[in-house]
């Protein structure tokens, strides 16, 4: 069996925080969001089309939340 890396453990831990909350990304700091983004981008899901599509959707949501935290509440007000 493959050894689970520290990056995988950290990615799963951050994803558990996100999925355990109704307001998905509200509980993560900007640093945690950036780290989660980095860890997800590193992970290769090219072998699974559905997983790769989910990865892209999640990265879009993370980018929106990072934008909200750095530039203000949101695009529309």
C-alpha positions in Angstrom: 0.0 0.0 0.0 1.2 3.5 -0.8 2.5 5.7 2.0 0.3 8.7 2.7 2.3 11.9 2.5 2.2 14.8 4.9 0.8 16.9 2.0 -2.1 14.5 1.6 -2.8 14.5 5.3 -2.8 18.3 5.4 -5.0 18.5 2.3 -7.6 16.1 3.8 -7.5 18.0 7.1 -8.3 21.3 5.4 -10.9 19.7 3.2 -12.6 18.2 6.2 -12.9 21.7 7.7 -14.4 23.0 4.5 -16.9 20.2 4.2 -18.0 20.2 7.9 -19.4 23.7 7.6 -22.4 25.1 5.9 -20.5 28.3 5.1 -17.7 26.2 3.5 -14.7 28.6 3.4 -15.6 31.0 6.2 -13.7 29.0 8.8 -10.4 29.1 6.9 -7.9 31.9 7.1 -6.3 33.4 4.0 -3.1 31.4 4.7 -5.1 28.2 5.0 -7.0 28.9 1.8 -3.7 29.6 -0.1 -2.2 26.4 1.2 -5.3 24.4 0.3 -5.2 25.8 -3.2 -1.6 24.9 -3.5 -2.2 21.3 -2.3 -5.1 20.8 -4.6 -3.3 22.1 -7.6 -0.5 19.6 -6.9 -2.8 16.6 -6.8 -3.2 14.9 -10.2 -6.7 13.7 -11.0 -6.3 13.4 -14.7 -7.1 9.7 -14.5 -10.6 10.4 -13.2 -12.7 12.9 -15.2 -15.3 13.5 -12.5 -12.6 14.1 -9.8 -10.7 16.4 -12.1 -13.9 18.4 -12.8 -14.6 18.6 -9.0 -11.1 19.8 -8.5 -11.6 22.7 -10.9 -14.9 23.7 -9.3 -13.3 23.6 -5.9 -10.3 25.7 -7.1 -12.8 28.3 -8.5 -14.6 28.6 -5.1 -11.2 28.9 -3.3 -10.2 31.7 -5.7 -13.4 33.6 -5.1 -13.0 33.4 -1.3 -9.4 34.5 -1.6 -10.5 37.4 -3.7 -13.2 38.3 -1.2 -10.7 38.3 1.7 -8.1 40.4 -0.1 -10.2 42.8 -2.1 -13.3 43.2 0.0 -16.5 41.4 0.7 -17.4 40.5 -2.9 -17.6 41.6 -6.5 -21.1 43.0 -6.4 -21.0 44.9 -3.2 
